[in-house]
Amino acid sequence: MRVDLILERLGSVAEAGRLRQFTSRAKIRRAVRRGTILRDVRGRYALPGAVEALRAANRLAGVLSLDSAAQHWGWELKRQPERPSVTVPRNRKLPPSRRNGVRVRYADLTPNEIRGMATAPGATVMDCASRLPFDEALAIADSALRHKNVSKRQLRELAERMPDRYRARCLRVAQEADGRAANPFESVLRAIALDVPGLEVVPQVVLAHGDFVVRPDLVDVRLRLVVEADSFEWHGSRKALTRDCARYNGLVRRRWIVLRFTWEHVMFQPEYVAAVLRDIVGWQPFGRALEADRERFSA
């Protein structure tokens, strides 16, 4: 078999010892001369089309970690990594020239924390929970659950075993992570809402009033509050606008408060989003009216 095809089956990057299990030194050298494979550093090879983050990990004899590992697993992120994050053993000495353009983390990972060229899914979520802002970590944890690469139970168990300085952060992400979240936009909006006292939003709750059935992005059943993450792509046609007006009007007619936030609000104006949510939670006159109507208009 051709060396480049072998390398493709090994995940696009591999060390020489692994590659030589399936081919010879002479064939590897010949493939390098022809340009069908590349030598990143001595003893490590890659396909020309390999993802740059993988090649960075290959050059440093490390593994992808943090948001780069999340990206490697195909999870949706709040924002894409500006530079690859690579973890190498603590005793590894790397000159500045080799670290250029890479975020290097030094840690001694166990075999259970590594899968191929990246940290294992559970370890990836815990790394992100311990080191990234809560909204970014929650979006990654939601995505990991949505893709069924981890379970809620696994995340809780891993969080319990984290070092003291990270345990509270990891436990919070593990507790709040929810695979029902549709996308990072919704996850980040939920992260903002979770920091608002008195608000308890849950993603993708089905609300049924007779033949009127909807599933909003976020719902606080106790406050009868619906919070929507509205994207232009989803609502950008006349037909979609008509449908959504009927949907929102239907909720309001049934005594639900409906709040709508755009991508720009959520990603670039989180203080505004939080202020609106706080005002609604503290809106006592409307709150009393909702309480009076609760039994009549219960979901």
GIQUIFEN-V604278 format. One record per pair of residues at least 12 apart in sequence whose ideal C-beta (glycine too) atoms are under 8 Angstrom apart, sorted by the first residue. I is the first residue (numbers start at 1). J is the second residue. D is the distance in Angstrom with one decimal. If there is no record, write none. Layout:
I&J&D  I&J&D
//
This chain:
1&22&7.1  1&23&7.4  2&31&7.6  2&36&7.3  3&19&7.3  3&23&5.4  3&27&5.3  3&28&5.8  3&30&7.8  3&31&3.9  3&36&6.7  3&37&5.8  4&31&6.2  4&36&4.3  4&37&5.4  4&47&6.2  6&19&6.6  6&22&4.8  6&23&5.7  7&19&6.6  7&37&5.6  7&45&6.3  7&46&7.4  7&47&5.4  8&47&6.2  11&54&7.6  11&116&5.9  11&117&6.2  12&46&6.2  12&47&4.7  12&49&7.5  12&50&3.9  12&51&7.1  12&54&5.9  13&40&7.4  13&44&7.1  13&45&7.0  13&46&4.5  13&47&7.5  13&50&5.6  13&54&5.1  13&55&6.4  13&57&7.4  13&58&4.1  13&117&6.2  14&44&7.5  14&45&6.0  14&58&7.9  15&43&5.8  15&44&5.3  15&45&7.7  15&58&8.0  15&61&7.5  16&28&7.1  16&43&4.4  16&44&7.0  16&45&6.9  17&43&7.6  19&45&6.1  28&45&7.0  32&45&7.5  35&48&7.0  36&48&7.6  40&55&5.6  40&58&4.9  40&59&4.5  41&58&7.7  41&59&5.1  41&61&7.9  44&58&4.9  44&59&6.7  44&61&6.8  45&58&7.9  46&58&5.6  51&72&7.7  52&84&6.8  53&68&5.0  53&71&7.0  53&72&6.9  53&81&7.3  53&84&3.9  54&72&7.4  54&117&5.8  56&84&4.2  56&86&5.7  56&101&7.3  56&102&5.0  57&84&6.9  57&86&4.8  57&117&5.4  57&118&7.6  58&117&7.1  59&98&6.9  60&86&5.2  60&88&5.5  60&92&7.8  60&94&6.5  60&98&6.5  60&99&7.9  60&102&6.8  60&104&7.0  61&88&6.9  61&92&7.7  62&86&4.3  62&87&5.5  62&88&3.9  62&89&8.0  62&92&7.7  62&104&7.6  63&86&6.9  63&87&5.6  63&109&7.1  63&114&5.5  63&116&8.0  63&117&5.7  63&118&5.5  63&119&5.9  64&84&6.7  64&85&6.7  64&86&6.2  64&87&7.8  64&117&6.0  64&118&4.0  64&119&7.0  65&85&5.1  65&86&6.6  65&87&4.1  65&105&5.9  65&118&7.1  65&119&4.8  65&124&7.0  65&127&5.7  66&81&7.7  66&85&4.1  66&103&7.5  66&105&7.3  66&124&7.5  66&127&5.3  66&128&5.9  66&131&6.4  66&132&7.0  67&80&7.9  67&81&4.7  67&85&6.3  67&128&6.5  67&132&6.9  67&136&7.3  67&140&7.1  68&81&5.1  68&84&4.9  68&85&4.2  68&86&7.2  68&118&7.6  69&85&7.3  69&118&4.2  69&119&4.7  69&124&4.2  69&127&7.3  70&124&5.6  70&125&7.9  70&128&6.3  70&140&4.8  70&143&7.3  70&144&7.5  72&117&7.3  72&118&4.5  73&118&6.9  73&121&5.9  73&124&6.7  73&144&7.3  73&147&7.3  73&149&6.0  74&147&6.6  75&140&5.9  75&143&3.7  75&144&5.7  75&147&6.2  75&149&7.6  76&139&7.1  76&143&4.7  76&146&8.0  76&183&6.0  76&184&5.0  77&136&7.2  77&139&6.3  77&140&6.2  77&143&7.4  77&184&6.1  78&135&6.4  78&136&4.8  78&139&4.7  78&184&4.8  78&187&7.5  78&188&5.5  78&267&7.6  79&136&7.2  83&101&5.8  83&102&6.0  83&103&5.3  84&101&7.7  84&102&5.3  84&103&7.0  85&102&7.7  85&103&4.5  85&105&6.6  86&102&5.4  86&103&7.2  86&104&5.8  86&105&7.2  87&104&7.8  87&105&4.6  87&106&7.4  87&107&5.4  87&109&6.4  87&119&6.8  88&104&6.3  88&105&7.6  88&106&6.1  89&106&7.2  89&107&7.7  89&108&5.7  90&106&4.8  90&107&6.5  90&108&5.4  92&106&6.9  109&123&7.4  121&144&5.8  121&149&4.1  121&150&5.1  122&150&5.2  122&154&5.4  122&155&6.9  122&158&5.1  123&158&7.5  124&140&7.6  124&144&7.4  125&137&7.8  125&140&6.3  125&141&5.1  125&144&5.3  125&150&6.1  125&155&6.1  125&158&7.5  125&173&7.2  125&174&8.0  125&177&7.8  126&155&7.8  126&158&5.1  126&159&6.7  126&162&6.1  126&166&7.8  126&170&5.5  128&140&4.8  128&141&7.4  128&173&7.8  129&141&6.7  129&159&7.2  129&166&7.5  129&169&5.6  129&170&4.3  129&172&7.7  129&173&3.8  129&174&7.2  130&162&6.6  130&166&3.7  130&169&5.6  130&170&5.6  134&169&7.6  134&172&7.1  134&173&7.1  134&191&5.6  134&195&7.9  135&187&7.3  135&188&4.6  135&191&3.7  135&192&7.0  135&270&7.7  136&188&7.9  137&169&7.7  137&173&5.0  138&173&5.9  138&176&6.1  138&177&6.5  138&187&5.3  138&188&7.6  138&190&7.0  138&191&4.8  139&181&7.9  139&184&4.0  139&187&3.9  139&188&5.8  139&191&7.6  141&155&6.7  141&173&5.1  141&174&7.2  141&176&7.9  141&177&3.7  142&177&5.6  142&178&5.9  142&179&6.4  142&181&4.0  142&184&7.7  142&187&4.5  143&181&8.0  143&184&7.1  143&187&7.7  144&177&7.7  145&177&5.7  145&178&6.8  145&179&3.2  146&179&4.5  146&180&7.8  146&181&6.8  148&179&7.5  152&174&7.3  152&177&6.8  152&179&8.0  155&173&7.5  155&174&3.9  155&177&6.1  156&171&7.5  156&174&4.9  156&175&7.3  158&170&7.3  158&174&7.3  159&171&4.5  159&173&7.3  159&174&4.2  176&190&7.8  176&191&7.9  176&194&6.1  178&190&7.8  178&202&7.5  178&203&5.4  180&203&4.7  180&204&4.3  181&203&4.7  181&204&7.3  182&203&7.3  182&204&6.7  182&217&6.9  183&229&7.9  185&229&4.8  185&231&6.5  185&263&6.0  185&266&6.3  185&267&7.8  186&203&6.3  186&217&5.1  186&218&7.1  186&229&4.7  188&266&5.4  188&267&6.7  188&270&7.9  189&217&7.2  189&218&6.6  189&227&6.7  189&229&4.9  189&261&6.2  189&266&4.9  189&273&7.0  190&203&6.3  190&218&5.8  192&266&7.0  192&270&5.2  192&273&5.1  192&274&5.4  192&277&7.2  193&218&6.4  193&227&6.4  193&277&5.8  195&274&6.7  196&274&6.0  196&277&4.6  196&278&5.5  196&281&6.2  197&278&7.9  197&281&7.3  198&223&7.9  198&281&4.5  198&282&7.8  199&220&5.9  199&223&7.2  199&225&7.6  199&277&6.0  199&281&5.4  200&220&5.4  200&222&6.4  201&218&4.1  201&219&6.4  201&220&5.1  201&225&7.6  201&227&6.1  202&218&7.0  202&219&5.7  202&220&7.5  202&221&7.6  203&217&6.5  203&218&5.7  203&219&8.0  204&216&7.8  204&217&7.1  205&219&4.0  205&221&6.9  207&219&6.8  207&226&7.8  207&251&7.4  207&256&7.5  207&299&5.1  208&299&6.8  209&250&7.8  209&254&5.2  209&297&7.7  209&299&7.2  212&250&5.2  212&254&7.2  214&247&5.8  214&250&7.1  214&251&6.8  216&228&5.9  216&251&7.6  216&258&8.0  217&229&4.9  221&299&6.3  223&257&7.3  223&280&7.7  223&281&6.9  223&287&7.4  223&290&7.1  224&255&6.0  224&256&5.1  224&257&6.4  224&290&5.2  224&294&7.4  224&297&7.6  225&256&7.1  225&257&4.9  225&259&7.1  225&280&6.5  226&251&5.7  226&256&5.2  226&257&6.8  226&258&4.7  226&259&7.1  227&259&5.0  227&261&7.2  227&277&7.4  228&258&6.8  228&259&6.9  228&260&4.7  228&261&7.1  229&261&6.2  229&263&7.7  229&266&6.5  230&260&4.8  230&261&6.7  230&262&5.7  231&262&7.6  231&263&5.9  232&262&7.5  232&263&7.6  248&260&7.7  254&297&5.4  255&290&6.4  255&293&4.9  255&297&4.4  257&280&6.2  257&286&7.3  257&290&7.7  259&276&6.4  259&277&7.3  259&280&6.8  261&273&5.5  261&276&7.9
//
